[in-house]
Amino acid sequence: MTDFDLVHDRLGTGSSKWSKYPADVLPMWVADMDFPAAPEIIEAITHRLKHPILGYGVAKDELRTAIVENLETKYQWTVAPEEIVFLPGVEPGFNMAMKAFLEPGDGITVQTPVYRPILSAPSHWGLMRRDAALTSGVRGWELELEPFKTELGKSKAFILCNPQNPTGKVFSREELTSMADACREQNVLVISDEIHCELLFDSRHHIPFASLSDDAAQRTITLMAASKTYNIAGLKTAFAIIKNRRMRETFSASRLGMVDSVNIIGLEATLAAYTQAGEWKTAMLRYLESNRDFLSDEINRRFPSINVIKAEGTFLAWLDCTALKLESDPQTYFLENGKVGFSAGSEFGPDYANFIRLNFACPRAILVEGLDRIERALKATNSRP
Ligand SMILES: Cc1ncc(COP(=O)(O)O)c(C=O)c1O
């Protein structure tokens, strides 16, 4: 079994995360994990490589069946094998959906703060982005239904991100149902990015938006992948689930000669993830959850001016640094004074310049080092923690 405490040197491995900054900066930004993939996945890839021909790939029936079984077992969601469309990523998936179903000038509702490629995709297709902000309240991050409905009323589509990046919010059934009702009333297309769907804490259960009702199923393009949960994002394999046949055909036609077939090794890895890596996932989630708890306890104890709402899912912490009253934006500040690389809050929406996003999917020693670097940065400029 994987030792999640073990620190692996990723420098020189062509990792995007570990190449962005000079070697003396600790990278805690992009959403991949500093954990090795499950041994079962590495074994499956190694086995496939024993066959030395690596031509174009296609999903085997076995993989479609594994995904169908996985969705049924984990979410009690019944999907037919032909309803799955393989893609080289979730990001191409939501862009294809926008291109396929919307016209320049159409409105699309997004809930901010949100993952930057979701925020920027509407502008690629000449769409009018309608921001409906999540708010932080006593129960954590919350949906503000009325403003959401107002934006939806000016939209032809809604792109949901659940579990939510960067807040780590997991929408409740009640919230999802109220959003689904609003989508039915306004007759909008739903693009549901559920890439983080297996990364839930505190015994929460993921609810696919399309599983809420027949109506939701008919208007939703669901996007999923094994990539985040099993740390195989570099293998560029994801899939859409589209129940409505005509929508599926239109979506598939919008590959536009740009969105190619899927990585043959990624398909093998995805199959192994869903059929063999369950125990690894359970252990990994236990480790992640304890990292999440450790992180918020340490922040509350050492840096009371940083406001953290515990993530309900994902491996991302969304930290409000407003009360630190720093001289520059917190991402630049911690990079320059502490040599630690977070994601800048401004990437996730215009109102979040005082936030940073921290990735806690790393061995505990790296997390401790990241916290120490925050402290060092604050001490360097005599800022109150
Ligand atoms: C919410 C969300 N959607 C999509 C992606 C990117 O997915 P892919 O690499 O499959 O395009 C990420 C990666 O961080 C993400 O957090």
The ligand as a Gaussian input file, in Angstrom:
#p B3LYP/6-31G(d) Opt

LIG

0 1
 C      -13.134000      21.774000     -11.751000
 C      -12.111000      21.337000     -12.755000
 N      -12.493000      21.054000     -14.004000
 C      -11.605000      20.659000     -14.946000
 C      -10.269000      20.536000     -14.635000
 C       -9.302000      20.146000     -15.730000
 O       -9.608000      18.903000     -16.192000
 P       -8.825000      18.266000     -17.422000
 O       -7.381000      18.239000     -17.077000
 O       -9.441000      16.909000     -17.533000
 O       -9.124000      19.132000     -18.607000
 C       -9.831000      20.802000     -13.340000
 C       -8.416000      20.715000     -12.991000
 O       -7.968000      21.197000     -11.990000
 C      -10.773000      21.204000     -12.379000
 O      -10.423000      21.464000     -11.110000

